[in-house]
Structure formats: structure tokens, C-alpha cells
Amino acid sequence: MNPAYIVLALSMAGNAALGWAYLGQRDKATEAKTVTVQTTAVAVECSEGTAKLETKAVERKAVAAPKIEKAKKEAEQHNKEADKILATPPADASNVCASAQALVDDWWEKRK
């Protein structure tokens, strides 16, 4: 066999191995870039969605603020009424159950 053919065959084999290695690395780099681009796009979408949710939360809080304040005032009034009921001594000390029933009946009437 001619030594030139051996050198040529070895050169072709080396070139094929280098080409295969290059293509493999190129594919890996392309895949990594694609994954990076997709991940960045998902992160941007997530950030935009979070910002929209935050804006909505601020808007809803502003709309609900008067209702929350009204509910706090009503709760305060109810607490005062409850304290008054609890502090009221029984009307008839000999029949505490009847006194409690009278307080509850009065309370129900005020609620209607």
C-alpha cells in the first residue's frame, strides 16, 4: 500500500472526527442559546404578569378602602354593644335565664 494513501486515509478520518466533534458542539451551543432565549422570554412574561397583578391589587385595595373602613366602624359599634350587653346585670337576679333571654330578644329586635 502506498504511504500517500495511508496519510490520505488518516487525514480524512481525522477531518471526519473533527467535523463530527464540531457539529456536536455547534448543536449543543444552538440548543443552549435556544433554552436561554426561551427562559428569558418566560421570565419576562412572568415579571409582566406579576406587575399587572400588583397594579390590580392596588386598584382593588383603593376601591375596597371605604368598605373596609365602614366595616371597621360597624365592628367597633357592635363590639361596644356587646360589651354593654355583657356588662348589664340581670334584670331579675332570681331568674338569670329569663334575664338573658330578655337581653337576647332585645338584641334580636335591634338587628331587624
Number of C-alpha atoms within 10 A of each C-alpha: 5 6 8 9 10 11 11 11 12 12 12 12 12 12 12 12 12 12 12 12 12 12 12 12 12 12 12 12 12 12 12 12 12 12 12 12 12 12 12 12 12 12 12 12 12 12 12 12 12 12 12 12 12 12 12 12 12 12 11 11 13 11 11 12 11 11 12 12 11 12 12 12 12 12 12 12 12 12 12 12 13 13 11 11 15 12 9 12 12 17 13 11 10 9 10 13 12 14 17 18 11 14 17 13 12 11 14 10 9 8 7 5
